[in-house]
């Protein structure tokens, strides 16, 4: 199992080491929060804890969806908001808390990060199907082989007519098909239903919301430039 071209922790070692590593990283984050100036500490602590609870909740939803046949798209979007978007939003808000005392500005930065996070995760769903293996860092189609319910799959089910929907469900949920054949057949159905365009449209919607929030943040344009460039790379990447 690869992530960005490198073996995942649990695959390189084991699940116990992966869990312990995550716990250690969480403890280190808390350690650095307590090193901040007293005037920031409570807001940073509250932001970090709120984010952590939401990420755990989102991860549980993601696990639950593996055993549920029918996952509404809005439920899926809520799951990735909790699992991914709030993490990016909280990281940005923590910086804003230290840099700015205006709570409204802090919240705009948070919402900006959340919208970028939604676009990021939706692009991840799309790239798992269509990315170039060399740039993506792992072989595309992993979600298809694992029968994972992604936005691309759920959107395909939503727009398909009954016969195509039944065909997609049968192929996607198959566990005994040749892996390459399964990826090829599912991708062909996705192409037929134009789900790539549907996904790009939603990515653009979230990014448009992020752009509007950034425009409303009352800091000089030059000071926003580096963050905007970084978030462009996150949301509109090909890897």
Rosetta constraint file for C-alpha pairs under 8 A:
AtomPair CA 1 CA 7 HARMONIC 5.76 0.50
AtomPair CA 1 CA 8 HARMONIC 6.04 0.50
AtomPair CA 1 CA 11 HARMONIC 6.12 0.50
AtomPair CA 1 CA 138 HARMONIC 7.91 0.50
AtomPair CA 2 CA 6 HARMONIC 5.12 0.50
AtomPair CA 2 CA 7 HARMONIC 4.45 0.50
AtomPair CA 2 CA 8 HARMONIC 5.61 0.50
AtomPair CA 2 CA 137 HARMONIC 6.94 0.50
AtomPair CA 2 CA 138 HARMONIC 5.52 0.50
AtomPair CA 3 CA 7 HARMONIC 6.19 0.50
AtomPair CA 3 CA 8 HARMONIC 5.99 0.50
AtomPair CA 3 CA 137 HARMONIC 6.31 0.50
AtomPair CA 3 CA 138 HARMONIC 6.48 0.50
AtomPair CA 4 CA 136 HARMONIC 6.34 0.50
AtomPair CA 4 CA 137 HARMONIC 4.27 0.50
AtomPair CA 4 CA 138 HARMONIC 6.65 0.50
AtomPair CA 4 CA 239 HARMONIC 7.80 0.50
AtomPair CA 5 CA 136 HARMONIC 7.39 0.50
AtomPair CA 5 CA 137 HARMONIC 3.73 0.50
AtomPair CA 5 CA 138 HARMONIC 5.78 0.50
AtomPair CA 6 CA 137 HARMONIC 7.35 0.50
AtomPair CA 7 CA 11 HARMONIC 6.29 0.50
AtomPair CA 7 CA 12 HARMONIC 5.80 0.50
AtomPair CA 8 CA 12 HARMONIC 6.03 0.50
AtomPair CA 9 CA 13 HARMONIC 5.92 0.50
AtomPair CA 9 CA 14 HARMONIC 6.94 0.50
AtomPair CA 9 CA 15 HARMONIC 7.75 0.50
AtomPair CA 9 CA 17 HARMONIC 7.36 0.50
AtomPair CA 9 CA 18 HARMONIC 5.44 0.50
AtomPair CA 10 CA 14 HARMONIC 4.18 0.50
AtomPair CA 10 CA 15 HARMONIC 4.62 0.50
AtomPair CA 10 CA 16 HARMONIC 7.55 0.50
AtomPair CA 10 CA 17 HARMONIC 6.73 0.50
AtomPair CA 10 CA 18 HARMONIC 5.08 0.50
AtomPair CA 11 CA 15 HARMONIC 7.66 0.50
AtomPair CA 13 CA 17 HARMONIC 6.60 0.50
AtomPair CA 13 CA 18 HARMONIC 7.68 0.50
AtomPair CA 14 CA 18 HARMONIC 6.39 0.50
AtomPair CA 15 CA 19 HARMONIC 6.16 0.50
AtomPair CA 16 CA 20 HARMONIC 6.13 0.50
AtomPair CA 17 CA 21 HARMONIC 5.90 0.50
AtomPair CA 18 CA 22 HARMONIC 6.29 0.50
AtomPair CA 19 CA 23 HARMONIC 6.28 0.50
AtomPair CA 20 CA 24 HARMONIC 6.11 0.50
AtomPair CA 21 CA 25 HARMONIC 6.22 0.50
AtomPair CA 22 CA 26 HARMONIC 6.26 0.50
AtomPair CA 23 CA 27 HARMONIC 6.28 0.50
AtomPair CA 24 CA 28 HARMONIC 6.21 0.50
AtomPair CA 25 CA 29 HARMONIC 6.27 0.50
AtomPair CA 26 CA 30 HARMONIC 6.42 0.50
AtomPair CA 27 CA 31 HARMONIC 6.15 0.50
AtomPair CA 28 CA 32 HARMONIC 6.36 0.50
AtomPair CA 29 CA 33 HARMONIC 6.34 0.50
AtomPair CA 30 CA 34 HARMONIC 6.39 0.50
AtomPair CA 30 CA 45 HARMONIC 7.81 0.50
AtomPair CA 31 CA 35 HARMONIC 6.63 0.50
AtomPair CA 32 CA 36 HARMONIC 6.84 0.50
AtomPair CA 33 CA 41 HARMONIC 6.52 0.50
AtomPair CA 33 CA 44 HARMONIC 6.68 0.50
AtomPair CA 33 CA 45 HARMONIC 6.76 0.50
AtomPair CA 34 CA 41 HARMONIC 6.54 0.50
AtomPair CA 36 CA 40 HARMONIC 6.68 0.50
AtomPair CA 36 CA 41 HARMONIC 6.09 0.50
AtomPair CA 37 CA 41 HARMONIC 6.32 0.50
AtomPair CA 38 CA 42 HARMONIC 7.61 0.50
AtomPair CA 40 CA 44 HARMONIC 6.12 0.50
AtomPair CA 40 CA 97 HARMONIC 6.98 0.50
AtomPair CA 40 CA 98 HARMONIC 6.48 0.50
AtomPair CA 41 CA 45 HARMONIC 5.94 0.50
AtomPair CA 42 CA 46 HARMONIC 6.07 0.50
AtomPair CA 43 CA 47 HARMONIC 6.10 0.50
AtomPair CA 43 CA 97 HARMONIC 7.29 0.50
AtomPair CA 44 CA 48 HARMONIC 6.08 0.50
AtomPair CA 44 CA 94 HARMONIC 5.96 0.50
AtomPair CA 44 CA 97 HARMONIC 7.26 0.50
AtomPair CA 45 CA 49 HARMONIC 6.09 0.50
AtomPair CA 46 CA 50 HARMONIC 5.98 0.50
AtomPair CA 47 CA 51 HARMONIC 6.11 0.50
AtomPair CA 47 CA 90 HARMONIC 6.41 0.50
AtomPair CA 47 CA 93 HARMONIC 7.81 0.50
AtomPair CA 47 CA 94 HARMONIC 7.17 0.50
AtomPair CA 48 CA 52 HARMONIC 6.12 0.50
AtomPair CA 48 CA 90 HARMONIC 6.86 0.50
AtomPair CA 49 CA 53 HARMONIC 6.25 0.50
AtomPair CA 50 CA 54 HARMONIC 6.35 0.50
AtomPair CA 51 CA 55 HARMONIC 6.14 0.50
AtomPair CA 51 CA 86 HARMONIC 6.10 0.50
AtomPair CA 51 CA 87 HARMONIC 6.19 0.50
AtomPair CA 51 CA 90 HARMONIC 6.36 0.50
AtomPair CA 52 CA 56 HARMONIC 6.24 0.50
AtomPair CA 52 CA 87 HARMONIC 7.93 0.50
AtomPair CA 53 CA 57 HARMONIC 6.19 0.50
AtomPair CA 54 CA 58 HARMONIC 6.06 0.50
AtomPair CA 54 CA 82 HARMONIC 5.17 0.50
AtomPair CA 54 CA 83 HARMONIC 6.85 0.50
AtomPair CA 54 CA 86 HARMONIC 7.39 0.50
AtomPair CA 55 CA 59 HARMONIC 6.09 0.50
AtomPair CA 55 CA 82 HARMONIC 5.26 0.50
AtomPair CA 55 CA 83 HARMONIC 4.43 0.50
AtomPair CA 55 CA 84 HARMONIC 7.04 0.50
AtomPair CA 55 CA 86 HARMONIC 7.34 0.50
AtomPair CA 55 CA 87 HARMONIC 7.16 0.50
AtomPair CA 56 CA 60 HARMONIC 6.28 0.50
AtomPair CA 56 CA 83 HARMONIC 7.12 0.50
AtomPair CA 57 CA 61 HARMONIC 6.37 0.50
AtomPair CA 57 CA 82 HARMONIC 6.83 0.50
AtomPair CA 57 CA 83 HARMONIC 7.32 0.50
AtomPair CA 58 CA 62 HARMONIC 6.22 0.50
AtomPair CA 58 CA 78 HARMONIC 7.90 0.50
AtomPair CA 58 CA 79 HARMONIC 4.91 0.50
AtomPair CA 58 CA 80 HARMONIC 6.68 0.50
AtomPair CA 58 CA 81 HARMONIC 7.56 0.50
AtomPair CA 58 CA 82 HARMONIC 4.63 0.50
AtomPair CA 58 CA 83 HARMONIC 4.29 0.50
AtomPair CA 59 CA 63 HARMONIC 6.31 0.50
AtomPair CA 59 CA 79 HARMONIC 7.59 0.50
AtomPair CA 59 CA 82 HARMONIC 7.88 0.50
AtomPair CA 59 CA 83 HARMONIC 5.68 0.50
AtomPair CA 60 CA 64 HARMONIC 6.08 0.50
AtomPair CA 61 CA 65 HARMONIC 6.14 0.50
AtomPair CA 61 CA 79 HARMONIC 6.11 0.50
AtomPair CA 62 CA 66 HARMONIC 7.00 0.50
AtomPair CA 62 CA 79 HARMONIC 6.58 0.50
AtomPair CA 63 CA 67 HARMONIC 7.79 0.50
AtomPair CA 64 CA 68 HARMONIC 6.73 0.50
AtomPair CA 65 CA 69 HARMONIC 7.78 0.50
AtomPair CA 65 CA 71 HARMONIC 6.86 0.50
AtomPair CA 65 CA 149 HARMONIC 7.17 0.50
AtomPair CA 66 CA 148 HARMONIC 6.79 0.50
AtomPair CA 66 CA 149 HARMONIC 7.25 0.50
AtomPair CA 71 CA 75 HARMONIC 6.61 0.50
AtomPair CA 71 CA 76 HARMONIC 6.81 0.50
AtomPair CA 71 CA 149 HARMONIC 7.84 0.50
AtomPair CA 71 CA 154 HARMONIC 7.55 0.50
AtomPair CA 72 CA 76 HARMONIC 6.49 0.50
AtomPair CA 72 CA 154 HARMONIC 7.62 0.50
AtomPair CA 73 CA 77 HARMONIC 6.17 0.50
AtomPair CA 73 CA 151 HARMONIC 7.01 0.50
AtomPair CA 73 CA 154 HARMONIC 6.36 0.50
AtomPair CA 73 CA 155 HARMONIC 7.23 0.50
AtomPair CA 74 CA 78 HARMONIC 6.15 0.50
AtomPair CA 75 CA 79 HARMONIC 6.20 0.50
AtomPair CA 76 CA 80 HARMONIC 6.42 0.50
AtomPair CA 76 CA 150 HARMONIC 7.69 0.50
AtomPair CA 76 CA 151 HARMONIC 7.12 0.50
AtomPair CA 77 CA 81 HARMONIC 6.09 0.50
AtomPair CA 77 CA 118 HARMONIC 8.00 0.50
AtomPair CA 77 CA 151 HARMONIC 7.89 0.50
AtomPair CA 78 CA 82 HARMONIC 6.28 0.50
AtomPair CA 79 CA 83 HARMONIC 5.98 0.50
AtomPair CA 80 CA 84 HARMONIC 5.37 0.50
AtomPair CA 80 CA 85 HARMONIC 6.51 0.50
AtomPair CA 80 CA 118 HARMONIC 6.84 0.50
AtomPair CA 80 CA 121 HARMONIC 6.96 0.50
AtomPair CA 81 CA 85 HARMONIC 4.58 0.50
AtomPair CA 81 CA 86 HARMONIC 6.13 0.50
AtomPair CA 81 CA 114 HARMONIC 7.19 0.50
AtomPair CA 81 CA 117 HARMONIC 7.51 0.50
AtomPair CA 81 CA 118 HARMONIC 6.22 0.50
AtomPair CA 82 CA 86 HARMONIC 5.75 0.50
AtomPair CA 82 CA 87 HARMONIC 7.93 0.50
AtomPair CA 83 CA 87 HARMONIC 7.31 0.50
AtomPair CA 84 CA 88 HARMONIC 6.91 0.50
AtomPair CA 84 CA 117 HARMONIC 6.07 0.50
AtomPair CA 84 CA 118 HARMONIC 7.20 0.50
AtomPair CA 84 CA 121 HARMONIC 6.95 0.50
AtomPair CA 85 CA 89 HARMONIC 6.18 0.50
AtomPair CA 85 CA 113 HARMONIC 7.00 0.50
AtomPair CA 85 CA 114 HARMONIC 4.39 0.50
AtomPair CA 85 CA 115 HARMONIC 6.79 0.50
AtomPair CA 85 CA 116 HARMONIC 7.19 0.50
AtomPair CA 85 CA 117 HARMONIC 3.98 0.50
AtomPair CA 85 CA 118 HARMONIC 5.34 0.50
AtomPair CA 85 CA 121 HARMONIC 7.87 0.50
AtomPair CA 86 CA 90 HARMONIC 5.80 0.50
AtomPair CA 86 CA 110 HARMONIC 7.96 0.50
AtomPair CA 86 CA 113 HARMONIC 7.52 0.50
AtomPair CA 86 CA 114 HARMONIC 5.40 0.50
AtomPair CA 86 CA 117 HARMONIC 7.30 0.50
AtomPair CA 87 CA 91 HARMONIC 6.23 0.50
AtomPair CA 87 CA 114 HARMONIC 7.68 0.50
AtomPair CA 87 CA 117 HARMONIC 7.82 0.50
AtomPair CA 88 CA 92 HARMONIC 6.39 0.50
AtomPair CA 88 CA 113 HARMONIC 5.30 0.50
AtomPair CA 88 CA 114 HARMONIC 6.11 0.50
AtomPair CA 88 CA 116 HARMONIC 7.71 0.50
AtomPair CA 88 CA 117 HARMONIC 5.86 0.50
AtomPair CA 89 CA 93 HARMONIC 6.14 0.50
AtomPair CA 89 CA 109 HARMONIC 7.14 0.50
AtomPair CA 89 CA 110 HARMONIC 4.35 0.50
AtomPair CA 89 CA 111 HARMONIC 6.22 0.50
AtomPair CA 89 CA 112 HARMONIC 6.81 0.50
AtomPair CA 89 CA 113 HARMONIC 3.88 0.50
AtomPair CA 89 CA 114 HARMONIC 4.57 0.50
AtomPair CA 89 CA 117 HARMONIC 7.31 0.50
AtomPair CA 90 CA 94 HARMONIC 6.01 0.50
AtomPair CA 90 CA 110 HARMONIC 6.02 0.50
AtomPair CA 90 CA 113 HARMONIC 7.50 0.50
AtomPair CA 91 CA 95 HARMONIC 6.75 0.50
AtomPair CA 91 CA 113 HARMONIC 7.99 0.50
AtomPair CA 92 CA 96 HARMONIC 6.32 0.50
AtomPair CA 92 CA 109 HARMONIC 6.25 0.50
AtomPair CA 92 CA 110 HARMONIC 6.04 0.50
AtomPair CA 92 CA 113 HARMONIC 6.28 0.50
AtomPair CA 93 CA 97 HARMONIC 6.03 0.50
AtomPair CA 93 CA 106 HARMONIC 5.61 0.50
AtomPair CA 93 CA 107 HARMONIC 6.99 0.50
AtomPair CA 93 CA 109 HARMONIC 5.81 0.50
AtomPair CA 93 CA 110 HARMONIC 4.97 0.50
AtomPair CA 94 CA 98 HARMONIC 6.70 0.50
AtomPair CA 95 CA 99 HARMONIC 6.24 0.50
AtomPair CA 96 CA 100 HARMONIC 5.51 0.50
AtomPair CA 96 CA 105 HARMONIC 7.71 0.50
AtomPair CA 96 CA 106 HARMONIC 5.36 0.50
AtomPair CA 96 CA 109 HARMONIC 7.01 0.50
AtomPair CA 97 CA 101 HARMONIC 6.42 0.50
AtomPair CA 97 CA 103 HARMONIC 7.85 0.50
AtomPair CA 97 CA 106 HARMONIC 6.17 0.50
AtomPair CA 100 CA 105 HARMONIC 7.47 0.50
AtomPair CA 100 CA 106 HARMONIC 7.14 0.50
AtomPair CA 101 CA 106 HARMONIC 7.88 0.50
AtomPair CA 102 CA 106 HARMONIC 6.46 0.50
AtomPair CA 103 CA 107 HARMONIC 6.23 0.50
AtomPair CA 104 CA 108 HARMONIC 6.28 0.50
AtomPair CA 105 CA 109 HARMONIC 6.28 0.50
AtomPair CA 105 CA 217 HARMONIC 6.11 0.50
AtomPair CA 105 CA 218 HARMONIC 7.43 0.50
AtomPair CA 106 CA 110 HARMONIC 6.27 0.50
AtomPair CA 107 CA 111 HARMONIC 6.18 0.50
AtomPair CA 108 CA 112 HARMONIC 5.98 0.50
AtomPair CA 108 CA 213 HARMONIC 6.11 0.50
AtomPair CA 108 CA 214 HARMONIC 7.59 0.50
AtomPair CA 108 CA 216 HARMONIC 7.96 0.50
AtomPair CA 108 CA 217 HARMONIC 6.80 0.50
AtomPair CA 109 CA 113 HARMONIC 6.19 0.50
AtomPair CA 109 CA 213 HARMONIC 7.55 0.50
AtomPair CA 109 CA 214 HARMONIC 7.42 0.50
AtomPair CA 109 CA 217 HARMONIC 7.57 0.50
AtomPair CA 110 CA 114 HARMONIC 6.24 0.50
AtomPair CA 111 CA 115 HARMONIC 6.20 0.50
AtomPair CA 111 CA 210 HARMONIC 7.49 0.50
AtomPair CA 111 CA 213 HARMONIC 7.52 0.50
AtomPair CA 112 CA 116 HARMONIC 6.33 0.50
AtomPair CA 112 CA 209 HARMONIC 7.59 0.50
AtomPair CA 112 CA 210 HARMONIC 4.72 0.50
AtomPair CA 112 CA 211 HARMONIC 7.71 0.50
AtomPair CA 112 CA 213 HARMONIC 5.89 0.50
AtomPair CA 112 CA 214 HARMONIC 6.70 0.50
AtomPair CA 113 CA 117 HARMONIC 6.01 0.50
AtomPair CA 113 CA 210 HARMONIC 7.46 0.50
AtomPair CA 114 CA 118 HARMONIC 6.25 0.50
AtomPair CA 115 CA 119 HARMONIC 6.37 0.50
AtomPair CA 115 CA 206 HARMONIC 5.28 0.50
AtomPair CA 115 CA 207 HARMONIC 6.42 0.50
AtomPair CA 115 CA 209 HARMONIC 6.80 0.50
AtomPair CA 115 CA 210 HARMONIC 5.57 0.50
AtomPair CA 116 CA 120 HARMONIC 6.06 0.50
AtomPair CA 116 CA 206 HARMONIC 6.80 0.50
AtomPair CA 116 CA 207 HARMONIC 6.16 0.50
AtomPair CA 116 CA 210 HARMONIC 6.41 0.50
AtomPair CA 116 CA 231 HARMONIC 6.64 0.50
AtomPair CA 116 CA 234 HARMONIC 7.51 0.50
AtomPair CA 116 CA 235 HARMONIC 6.00 0.50
AtomPair CA 117 CA 121 HARMONIC 6.26 0.50
AtomPair CA 117 CA 235 HARMONIC 7.34 0.50
AtomPair CA 118 CA 122 HARMONIC 6.22 0.50
AtomPair CA 118 CA 203 HARMONIC 7.56 0.50
AtomPair CA 118 CA 206 HARMONIC 6.79 0.50
AtomPair CA 119 CA 123 HARMONIC 6.12 0.50
AtomPair CA 119 CA 202 HARMONIC 7.68 0.50
AtomPair CA 119 CA 203 HARMONIC 4.71 0.50
AtomPair CA 119 CA 204 HARMONIC 7.54 0.50
AtomPair CA 119 CA 206 HARMONIC 5.89 0.50
AtomPair CA 119 CA 207 HARMONIC 6.54 0.50
AtomPair CA 119 CA 235 HARMONIC 5.23 0.50
AtomPair CA 119 CA 236 HARMONIC 7.84 0.50
AtomPair CA 120 CA 124 HARMONIC 6.28 0.50
AtomPair CA 120 CA 203 HARMONIC 7.93 0.50
AtomPair CA 120 CA 234 HARMONIC 5.90 0.50
AtomPair CA 120 CA 235 HARMONIC 4.39 0.50
AtomPair CA 120 CA 236 HARMONIC 7.39 0.50
AtomPair CA 121 CA 125 HARMONIC 6.37 0.50
AtomPair CA 122 CA 126 HARMONIC 6.38 0.50
AtomPair CA 122 CA 151 HARMONIC 6.89 0.50
AtomPair CA 122 CA 199 HARMONIC 6.99 0.50
AtomPair CA 122 CA 203 HARMONIC 6.54 0.50
AtomPair CA 123 CA 127 HARMONIC 5.92 0.50
AtomPair CA 123 CA 199 HARMONIC 7.79 0.50
AtomPair CA 123 CA 200 HARMONIC 7.80 0.50
AtomPair CA 123 CA 203 HARMONIC 7.13 0.50
AtomPair CA 123 CA 235 HARMONIC 6.83 0.50
AtomPair CA 123 CA 236 HARMONIC 7.22 0.50
AtomPair CA 123 CA 237 HARMONIC 7.55 0.50
AtomPair CA 124 CA 128 HARMONIC 6.16 0.50
AtomPair CA 125 CA 129 HARMONIC 7.17 0.50
AtomPair CA 125 CA 150 HARMONIC 6.11 0.50
AtomPair CA 125 CA 151 HARMONIC 6.58 0.50
AtomPair CA 125 CA 152 HARMONIC 6.50 0.50
AtomPair CA 126 CA 130 HARMONIC 6.26 0.50
AtomPair CA 126 CA 131 HARMONIC 7.71 0.50
AtomPair CA 126 CA 152 HARMONIC 6.50 0.50
AtomPair CA 126 CA 196 HARMONIC 6.97 0.50
AtomPair CA 126 CA 199 HARMONIC 7.23 0.50
AtomPair CA 127 CA 131 HARMONIC 4.51 0.50
AtomPair CA 127 CA 136 HARMONIC 7.53 0.50
AtomPair CA 127 CA 140 HARMONIC 7.28 0.50
AtomPair CA 127 CA 238 HARMONIC 7.02 0.50
AtomPair CA 127 CA 239 HARMONIC 7.15 0.50
AtomPair CA 128 CA 140 HARMONIC 4.79 0.50
AtomPair CA 128 CA 141 HARMONIC 5.52 0.50
AtomPair CA 128 CA 142 HARMONIC 6.67 0.50
AtomPair CA 128 CA 143 HARMONIC 6.70 0.50
AtomPair CA 129 CA 140 HARMONIC 5.40 0.50
AtomPair CA 129 CA 141 HARMONIC 5.13 0.50
AtomPair CA 129 CA 143 HARMONIC 7.89 0.50
AtomPair CA 129 CA 144 HARMONIC 7.85 0.50
AtomPair CA 129 CA 187 HARMONIC 7.06 0.50
AtomPair CA 130 CA 140 HARMONIC 6.76 0.50
AtomPair CA 131 CA 135 HARMONIC 7.43 0.50
AtomPair CA 131 CA 136 HARMONIC 5.96 0.50
AtomPair CA 131 CA 140 HARMONIC 6.28 0.50
AtomPair CA 131 CA 238 HARMONIC 6.63 0.50
AtomPair CA 131 CA 239 HARMONIC 6.87 0.50
AtomPair CA 132 CA 136 HARMONIC 5.83 0.50
AtomPair CA 132 CA 140 HARMONIC 7.39 0.50
AtomPair CA 132 CA 239 HARMONIC 7.81 0.50
AtomPair CA 133 CA 137 HARMONIC 5.92 0.50
AtomPair CA 133 CA 138 HARMONIC 5.57 0.50
AtomPair CA 133 CA 139 HARMONIC 5.06 0.50
AtomPair CA 133 CA 140 HARMONIC 6.18 0.50
AtomPair CA 134 CA 138 HARMONIC 7.25 0.50
AtomPair CA 135 CA 238 HARMONIC 7.18 0.50
AtomPair CA 135 CA 239 HARMONIC 5.26 0.50
AtomPair CA 136 CA 140 HARMONIC 7.74 0.50
AtomPair CA 136 CA 238 HARMONIC 7.05 0.50
AtomPair CA 136 CA 239 HARMONIC 4.10 0.50
AtomPair CA 137 CA 239 HARMONIC 7.20 0.50
AtomPair CA 141 CA 145 HARMONIC 6.29 0.50
AtomPair CA 141 CA 183 HARMONIC 5.90 0.50
AtomPair CA 142 CA 146 HARMONIC 6.21 0.50
AtomPair CA 143 CA 147 HARMONIC 6.05 0.50
AtomPair CA 143 CA 148 HARMONIC 5.02 0.50
AtomPair CA 143 CA 149 HARMONIC 7.74 0.50
AtomPair CA 143 CA 150 HARMONIC 7.60 0.50
AtomPair CA 144 CA 148 HARMONIC 6.22 0.50
AtomPair CA 144 CA 172 HARMONIC 6.46 0.50
AtomPair CA 144 CA 182 HARMONIC 7.72 0.50
AtomPair CA 144 CA 183 HARMONIC 6.39 0.50
AtomPair CA 144 CA 186 HARMONIC 7.59 0.50
AtomPair CA 145 CA 172 HARMONIC 7.73 0.50
AtomPair CA 145 CA 175 HARMONIC 7.85 0.50
AtomPair CA 145 CA 179 HARMONIC 6.62 0.50
AtomPair CA 145 CA 182 HARMONIC 7.37 0.50
AtomPair CA 145 CA 183 HARMONIC 7.14 0.50
AtomPair CA 147 CA 172 HARMONIC 5.89 0.50
AtomPair CA 147 CA 173 HARMONIC 5.55 0.50
AtomPair CA 147 CA 174 HARMONIC 7.88 0.50
AtomPair CA 149 CA 153 HARMONIC 6.17 0.50
AtomPair CA 149 CA 154 HARMONIC 6.59 0.50
AtomPair CA 150 CA 154 HARMONIC 6.15 0.50
AtomPair CA 151 CA 155 HARMONIC 5.80 0.50
AtomPair CA 151 CA 199 HARMONIC 7.68 0.50
AtomPair CA 152 CA 156 HARMONIC 6.18 0.50
AtomPair CA 152 CA 190 HARMONIC 7.76 0.50
AtomPair CA 152 CA 195 HARMONIC 6.21 0.50
AtomPair CA 152 CA 196 HARMONIC 7.46 0.50
AtomPair CA 152 CA 199 HARMONIC 6.81 0.50
AtomPair CA 153 CA 157 HARMONIC 6.37 0.50
AtomPair CA 153 CA 190 HARMONIC 7.80 0.50
AtomPair CA 154 CA 158 HARMONIC 6.25 0.50
AtomPair CA 155 CA 159 HARMONIC 6.32 0.50
AtomPair CA 155 CA 195 HARMONIC 6.69 0.50
AtomPair CA 155 CA 198 HARMONIC 7.81 0.50
AtomPair CA 156 CA 160 HARMONIC 5.91 0.50
AtomPair CA 156 CA 165 HARMONIC 7.70 0.50
AtomPair CA 156 CA 190 HARMONIC 6.38 0.50
AtomPair CA 156 CA 193 HARMONIC 6.34 0.50
AtomPair CA 156 CA 195 HARMONIC 6.06 0.50
AtomPair CA 157 CA 165 HARMONIC 5.51 0.50
AtomPair CA 157 CA 168 HARMONIC 7.62 0.50
AtomPair CA 159 CA 193 HARMONIC 7.06 0.50
AtomPair CA 160 CA 164 HARMONIC 5.73 0.50
AtomPair CA 160 CA 165 HARMONIC 5.24 0.50
AtomPair CA 160 CA 193 HARMONIC 6.71 0.50
AtomPair CA 161 CA 165 HARMONIC 5.98 0.50
AtomPair CA 162 CA 166 HARMONIC 6.14 0.50
AtomPair CA 163 CA 167 HARMONIC 6.29 0.50
AtomPair CA 164 CA 168 HARMONIC 6.05 0.50
AtomPair CA 164 CA 189 HARMONIC 7.81 0.50
AtomPair CA 165 CA 169 HARMONIC 6.15 0.50
AtomPair CA 166 CA 170 HARMONIC 6.14 0.50
AtomPair CA 167 CA 171 HARMONIC 6.22 0.50
AtomPair CA 168 CA 172 HARMONIC 5.73 0.50
AtomPair CA 168 CA 186 HARMONIC 6.66 0.50
AtomPair CA 168 CA 189 HARMONIC 6.98 0.50
AtomPair CA 169 CA 173 HARMONIC 5.87 0.50
AtomPair CA 170 CA 174 HARMONIC 6.16 0.50
AtomPair CA 171 CA 182 HARMONIC 6.65 0.50
AtomPair CA 171 CA 185 HARMONIC 7.48 0.50
AtomPair CA 171 CA 186 HARMONIC 6.84 0.50
AtomPair CA 172 CA 182 HARMONIC 7.30 0.50
AtomPair CA 172 CA 186 HARMONIC 6.57 0.50
AtomPair CA 177 CA 181 HARMONIC 7.00 0.50
AtomPair CA 177 CA 182 HARMONIC 6.11 0.50
AtomPair CA 178 CA 182 HARMONIC 6.10 0.50
AtomPair CA 179 CA 183 HARMONIC 6.27 0.50
AtomPair CA 180 CA 184 HARMONIC 6.10 0.50
AtomPair CA 181 CA 185 HARMONIC 6.04 0.50
AtomPair CA 182 CA 186 HARMONIC 6.09 0.50
AtomPair CA 183 CA 187 HARMONIC 5.96 0.50
AtomPair CA 184 CA 188 HARMONIC 6.15 0.50
AtomPair CA 185 CA 189 HARMONIC 6.47 0.50
AtomPair CA 186 CA 190 HARMONIC 6.27 0.50
AtomPair CA 187 CA 191 HARMONIC 6.10 0.50
AtomPair CA 188 CA 192 HARMONIC 6.19 0.50
AtomPair CA 189 CA 193 HARMONIC 6.23 0.50
AtomPair CA 190 CA 194 HARMONIC 6.07 0.50
AtomPair CA 190 CA 195 HARMONIC 5.60 0.50
AtomPair CA 190 CA 196 HARMONIC 7.41 0.50
AtomPair CA 191 CA 195 HARMONIC 6.60 0.50
AtomPair CA 191 CA 196 HARMONIC 7.24 0.50
AtomPair CA 194 CA 198 HARMONIC 6.73 0.50
AtomPair CA 195 CA 199 HARMONIC 6.06 0.50
AtomPair CA 196 CA 200 HARMONIC 6.19 0.50
AtomPair CA 197 CA 201 HARMONIC 6.10 0.50
AtomPair CA 198 CA 202 HARMONIC 6.52 0.50
AtomPair CA 199 CA 203 HARMONIC 6.22 0.50
AtomPair CA 200 CA 204 HARMONIC 6.12 0.50
AtomPair CA 201 CA 205 HARMONIC 6.23 0.50
AtomPair CA 202 CA 206 HARMONIC 6.37 0.50
AtomPair CA 203 CA 207 HARMONIC 6.20 0.50
AtomPair CA 203 CA 235 HARMONIC 7.74 0.50
AtomPair CA 204 CA 208 HARMONIC 5.95 0.50
AtomPair CA 205 CA 209 HARMONIC 6.41 0.50
AtomPair CA 206 CA 210 HARMONIC 6.29 0.50
AtomPair CA 207 CA 211 HARMONIC 6.12 0.50
AtomPair CA 207 CA 235 HARMONIC 7.65 0.50
AtomPair CA 208 CA 212 HARMONIC 6.28 0.50
AtomPair CA 209 CA 213 HARMONIC 6.32 0.50
AtomPair CA 210 CA 214 HARMONIC 6.19 0.50
AtomPair CA 211 CA 215 HARMONIC 6.24 0.50
AtomPair CA 212 CA 216 HARMONIC 6.44 0.50
AtomPair CA 213 CA 217 HARMONIC 6.49 0.50
AtomPair CA 214 CA 224 HARMONIC 7.96 0.50
AtomPair CA 219 CA 223 HARMONIC 6.73 0.50
AtomPair CA 219 CA 224 HARMONIC 7.27 0.50
AtomPair CA 220 CA 224 HARMONIC 6.83 0.50
AtomPair CA 221 CA 225 HARMONIC 6.46 0.50
AtomPair CA 224 CA 228 HARMONIC 6.15 0.50
AtomPair CA 225 CA 229 HARMONIC 6.17 0.50
AtomPair CA 226 CA 230 HARMONIC 6.20 0.50
AtomPair CA 227 CA 231 HARMONIC 6.15 0.50
AtomPair CA 228 CA 232 HARMONIC 6.08 0.50
AtomPair CA 229 CA 233 HARMONIC 6.52 0.50
AtomPair CA 230 CA 234 HARMONIC 6.49 0.50
AtomPair CA 231 CA 235 HARMONIC 6.11 0.50
AtomPair CA 232 CA 236 HARMONIC 5.72 0.50
AtomPair CA 232 CA 237 HARMONIC 7.70 0.50
AtomPair CA 233 CA 237 HARMONIC 5.40 0.50
